[in-house]
Amino acid sequence: GRFAGYELGIFTWFLGCTTLSAEVVALLTVLKSFLPIFKNNAVYIGSIIFLILLFIKLCYLVKDAIKALSIAICFQTDKYLQISFMLTKNKNVL
């Protein structure tokens, strides 16, 4: 259609949310068999909400860390390019 990129983005986002939810529920279902406290519905649902919020926070922290790292790499690359430009422009620098 006309908005293929938008549709692909929405479906990718929906698939990510569904996958995250399925993984959280699978983890807590396994924990039910080991820890009896997770058999209580309030603890079970509270844990689901907590884990989803935790994963969202971790996602933003990782994005911020990657962004900071890429800025640092760009800064170092830019600094290197300036030095190499000076060396090629004026061969008598060193």
C-alpha positions as YAML, in Angstrom:
chain: A
units: angstrom
residues:
- id: 1
  name: GLY
  ca: [0.00, 0.00, 0.00]
- id: 2
  name: ARG
  ca: [0.90, 3.64, 0.20]
- id: 3
  name: PHE
  ca: [2.24, 3.40, 3.74]
- id: 4
  name: ALA
  ca: [4.27, 0.19, 3.56]
- id: 5
  name: GLY
  ca: [6.99, 1.45, 5.92]
- id: 6
  name: TYR
  ca: [4.43, 2.56, 8.49]
- id: 7
  name: GLU
  ca: [2.58, -0.74, 8.32]
- id: 8
  name: LEU
  ca: [5.82, -2.68, 8.64]
- id: 9
  name: GLY
  ca: [6.81, -0.59, 11.67]
- id: 10
  name: ILE
  ca: [3.47, -1.12, 13.39]
- id: 11
  name: PHE
  ca: [3.56, -4.88, 12.78]
- id: 12
  name: THR
  ca: [7.17, -5.07, 13.98]
- id: 13
  name: TRP
  ca: [6.26, -3.15, 17.14]
- id: 14
  name: PHE
  ca: [3.21, -5.39, 17.71]
- id: 15
  name: LEU
  ca: [5.32, -8.52, 17.22]
- id: 16
  name: GLY
  ca: [7.90, -7.21, 19.70]
- id: 17
  name: CYS
  ca: [5.23, -6.51, 22.32]
- id: 18
  name: THR
  ca: [3.65, -9.93, 21.82]
- id: 19
  name: THR
  ca: [7.02, -11.68, 22.06]
- id: 20
  name: LEU
  ca: [7.98, -9.80, 25.22]
- id: 21
  name: SER
  ca: [4.66, -10.64, 26.84]
- id: 22
  name: ALA
  ca: [4.94, -14.31, 25.92]
- id: 23
  name: GLU
  ca: [8.46, -14.51, 27.34]
- id: 24
  name: VAL
  ca: [7.41, -12.87, 30.62]
- id: 25
  name: VAL
  ca: [4.42, -15.18, 31.01]
- id: 26
  name: ALA
  ca: [6.54, -18.25, 30.21]
- id: 27
  name: LEU
  ca: [9.15, -17.20, 32.78]
- id: 28
  name: LEU
  ca: [6.55, -16.68, 35.48]
- id: 29
  name: THR
  ca: [4.79, -19.94, 34.62]
- id: 30
  name: VAL
  ca: [8.07, -21.77, 35.18]
- id: 31
  name: LEU
  ca: [8.63, -19.86, 38.42]
- id: 32
  name: LYS
  ca: [5.19, -21.01, 39.63]
- id: 33
  name: SER
  ca: [6.43, -24.56, 39.76]
- id: 34
  name: PHE
  ca: [9.52, -23.61, 41.82]
- id: 35
  name: LEU
  ca: [8.20, -20.80, 44.03]
- id: 36
  name: PRO
  ca: [4.67, -21.20, 45.38]
- id: 37
  name: ILE
  ca: [4.28, -17.44, 45.99]
- id: 38
  name: PHE
  ca: [3.74, -16.96, 42.24]
- id: 39
  name: LYS
  ca: [0.56, -19.04, 42.44]
- id: 40
  name: ASN
  ca: [-1.11, -16.01, 44.04]
- id: 41
  name: ASN
  ca: [-2.77, -13.99, 41.22]
- id: 42
  name: ALA
  ca: [-1.83, -10.59, 42.71]
- id: 43
  name: VAL
  ca: [1.85, -11.54, 42.90]
- id: 44
  name: TYR
  ca: [1.71, -13.10, 39.43]
- id: 45
  name: ILE
  ca: [0.16, -10.05, 37.73]
- id: 46
  name: GLY
  ca: [2.29, -7.64, 39.75]
- id: 47
  name: SER
  ca: [5.40, -9.51, 38.64]
- id: 48
  name: ILE
  ca: [4.29, -9.35, 35.01]
- id: 49
  name: ILE
  ca: [3.80, -5.59, 35.19]
- id: 50
  name: PHE
  ca: [7.12, -5.13, 37.01]
- id: 51
  name: LEU
  ca: [9.08, -7.22, 34.49]
- id: 52
  name: ILE
  ca: [7.57, -5.45, 31.49]
- id: 53
  name: LEU
  ca: [8.38, -2.04, 33.00]
- id: 54
  name: LEU
  ca: [11.89, -3.25, 33.82]
- id: 55
  name: PHE
  ca: [12.44, -4.42, 30.24]
- id: 56
  name: ILE
  ca: [11.20, -1.07, 28.90]
- id: 57
  name: LYS
  ca: [13.60, 0.80, 31.20]
- id: 58
  name: LEU
  ca: [16.51, -1.46, 30.19]
- id: 59
  name: CYS
  ca: [15.68, -0.87, 26.55]
- id: 60
  name: TYR
  ca: [15.92, 2.91, 27.00]
- id: 61
  name: LEU
  ca: [19.14, 2.59, 29.02]
- id: 62
  name: VAL
  ca: [20.75, 0.49, 26.29]
- id: 63
  name: LYS
  ca: [19.63, 2.95, 23.60]
- id: 64
  name: ASP
  ca: [21.10, 5.85, 25.59]
- id: 65
  name: ALA
  ca: [24.36, 3.96, 26.13]
- id: 66
  name: ILE
  ca: [24.64, 3.14, 22.44]
- id: 67
  name: LYS
  ca: [23.89, 6.75, 21.53]
- id: 68
  name: ALA
  ca: [26.56, 8.02, 23.96]
- id: 69
  name: LEU
  ca: [29.05, 5.49, 22.63]
- id: 70
  name: SER
  ca: [28.36, 6.45, 19.02]
- id: 71
  name: ILE
  ca: [28.79, 10.15, 19.87]
- id: 72
  name: ALA
  ca: [32.14, 9.36, 21.50]
- id: 73
  name: ILE
  ca: [33.22, 7.32, 18.48]
- id: 74
  name: CYS
  ca: [32.16, 10.11, 16.11]
- id: 75
  name: PHE
  ca: [34.07, 12.63, 18.20]
- id: 76
  name: GLN
  ca: [37.22, 10.51, 18.13]
- id: 77
  name: THR
  ca: [36.83, 9.89, 14.39]
- id: 78
  name: ASP
  ca: [36.34, 13.60, 13.75]
- id: 79
  name: LYS
  ca: [39.43, 14.39, 15.81]
- id: 80
  name: TYR
  ca: [41.42, 11.80, 13.85]
- id: 81
  name: LEU
  ca: [40.20, 13.23, 10.54]
- id: 82
  name: GLN
  ca: [41.22, 16.75, 11.57]
- id: 83
  name: ILE
  ca: [44.72, 15.57, 12.49]
- id: 84
  name: SER
  ca: [45.09, 13.56, 9.28]
- id: 85
  name: PHE
  ca: [43.87, 16.55, 7.24]
- id: 86
  name: MET
  ca: [46.48, 18.75, 8.91]
- id: 87
  name: LEU
  ca: [49.17, 16.19, 8.15]
- id: 88
  name: THR
  ca: [48.20, 15.89, 4.48]
- id: 89
  name: LYS
  ca: [47.76, 19.66, 4.05]
- id: 90
  name: ASN
  ca: [51.09, 20.60, 5.58]
- id: 91
  name: LYS
  ca: [53.69, 17.87, 5.29]
- id: 92
  name: ASN
  ca: [56.09, 19.74, 7.60]
- id: 93
  name: VAL
  ca: [53.92, 19.44, 10.73]
- id: 94
  name: LEU
  ca: [55.92, 16.60, 12.26]
...
